[in-house]
Amino acid sequence: MLGQTFFAMFSRYYTTHHYENRIYATIGIEMSEKNDLHKLNEAAHYFGQTIIGWTKFSHFESQLKEQVSLPETAELNAHMQERQNLIFTLTTPESITPDQLIATKNYLQSKLDEYNKIGKTGFKLANVDYEQIDIKRPYSTGALTALLLSVVLWGMILYLKKMS
């Protein structure tokens, strides 16, 4: 009963069809003969964390949506894959064009360029690749998830009753 209630309340969120548009990029930095490659790689790694932080600001996402003409419900997330590699995930309710995905990357690079100008650095998005994934979660997946959650919750309730 609890699982059915949970599923009825939240299934529209869980089983909603959407698209994940991904930009894979490596943070690179311009090198001169006097730079230490290890230090540059470490700087790029830590700067990747800074870029992830930028994407958390609401104005960053709203400016992106405006400049790239993305749907209002689009959401941008970023995470570090390893060392200097970032994955930007743009979740949209409908498919977007490859040009919009490239424009998203260009927007991100423009923010890097602004930082480079102020900080006199040379960070770039390099080795960029793009992917669009159509996410379809069927009703049965949501129902099974609700069933499993209800069994776990029921087990916890029985355990807590037994303990008291």
C-alpha positions in Angstrom: 0.0 0.0 0.0 2.8 2.4 1.0 4.7 1.6 -2.3 1.6 2.3 -4.4 1.0 5.6 -2.7 4.7 6.6 -3.1 4.5 5.6 -6.8 1.3 7.5 -7.4 2.7 10.6 -5.8 6.1 10.6 -7.5 6.0 8.5 -10.7 5.5 11.5 -13.0 8.9 12.8 -11.8 10.7 9.4 -12.0 9.3 8.2 -15.3 9.4 11.5 -17.2 11.0 11.3 -20.6 13.9 13.7 -21.0 17.2 14.3 -22.7 20.7 14.4 -21.2 23.0 16.5 -23.4 26.6 16.0 -22.4 29.7 18.0 -23.1 32.9 16.2 -22.2 36.0 18.5 -21.9 39.4 18.6 -20.5 40.6 21.8 -18.8 43.9 22.8 -20.5 46.2 25.6 -19.8 48.7 27.3 -22.1 52.3 26.4 -21.4 55.5 28.3 -21.9 59.0 27.0 -21.6 59.4 28.3 -18.0 56.3 26.5 -16.7 56.3 23.2 -14.8 53.9 20.8 -16.5 53.0 19.1 -13.2 52.1 22.5 -11.6 50.0 23.4 -14.7 48.1 20.1 -14.6 47.4 20.6 -10.9 46.3 24.2 -11.5 43.9 23.0 -14.2 42.5 20.3 -11.9 41.7 22.8 -9.2 40.4 25.3 -11.7 38.0 22.6 -12.8 36.5 22.7 -9.3 36.0 26.5 -9.8 34.2 26.0 -13.0 31.8 23.5 -11.4 31.1 26.1 -8.7 30.2 28.7 -11.4 27.5 26.4 -12.7 25.8 26.4 -9.3 24.9 30.1 -9.5 21.3 30.7 -10.7 22.3 33.7 -12.8 24.9 31.5 -14.6 22.2 29.1 -15.8 19.7 31.9 -16.6 22.3 33.7 -18.7 23.1 30.5 -20.5 19.5 29.8 -21.3 19.0 33.3 -22.6 22.2 33.3 -24.8 21.7 29.8 -26.2 17.9 29.8 -26.5 17.5 26.8 -24.3 14.1 25.7 -22.8 13.2 27.4 -19.6 13.2 24.0 -17.8 16.7 23.1 -18.9 19.2 22.4 -16.1 23.0 22.4 -16.2 25.1 20.3 -13.9 28.8 19.7 -14.0 31.1 17.2 -12.3 34.7 16.1 -12.4 35.3 12.8 -14.1 38.9 12.7 -13.2 41.7 15.2 -12.7 41.1 17.8 -15.4 38.2 16.1 -17.1 34.8 17.7 -16.7 31.3 16.5 -17.8 28.7 19.2 -18.3 25.2 17.7 -18.4 22.4 19.8 -19.8 19.0 18.1 -19.0 16.2 19.2 -21.2 12.6 18.0 -21.7 12.9 17.9 -25.5 15.8 17.3 -27.8 18.1 20.3 -28.6 20.1 20.8 -31.7 23.9 20.1 -31.9 24.3 23.9 -32.6 22.7 24.6 -29.2 25.1 22.2 -27.5 28.1 23.7 -29.2 26.8 27.2 -28.2 26.6 25.9 -24.6 30.3 25.0 -24.8 31.1 28.3 -26.4 29.3 30.1 -23.5 31.4 28.1 -21.0 34.5 29.0 -22.9 33.5 32.7 -22.9 33.3 32.6 -19.1 36.8 31.0 -19.1 38.0 33.8 -21.4 36.6 36.4 -19.0 38.4 34.8 -16.1 41.6 34.5 -18.2 41.5 38.2 -19.0 41.2 39.2 -15.4 43.5 36.6 -13.9 46.0 36.7 -16.7 45.8 32.9 -17.1 45.3 30.7 -20.2 42.6 28.1 -19.3 40.8 26.5 -22.3 38.3 23.7 -22.8 40.1 21.1 -24.8 39.4 17.6 -26.3 35.7 18.5 -26.4 33.1 15.8 -27.3 29.3 15.9 -27.3 26.6 13.4 -26.8 22.8 13.5 -26.5 21.1 10.6 -24.7 17.3 10.0 -24.8 16.3 8.9 -21.3 13.1 6.8 -21.2 12.2 5.2 -17.9 9.2 2.9 -18.4 6.3 2.7 -16.0 7.4 -0.7 -14.9 10.8 0.6 -13.7 9.0 3.2 -11.5 6.6 0.6 -10.2 9.5 -1.8 -9.3 11.4 1.0 -7.6 8.3 1.9 -5.5 7.8 -1.8 -4.6 11.4 -2.1 -3.4 11.2 1.1 -1.4 8.0 0.0 0.2 9.5 -3.4 1.2 12.5 -1.6 2.7 10.3 0.9 4.6 8.0 -1.9 5.8 11.0 -3.8 7.0 12.3 -0.7 8.9 8.9 -0.2 10.5 8.7 -3.8 11.6 12.3 -3.6 13.0 11.5 -0.3 14.9 8.3 -1.9 16.3 10.3 -4.9 17.5 12.9 -2.7 19.1 10.3 -0.7 21.1 
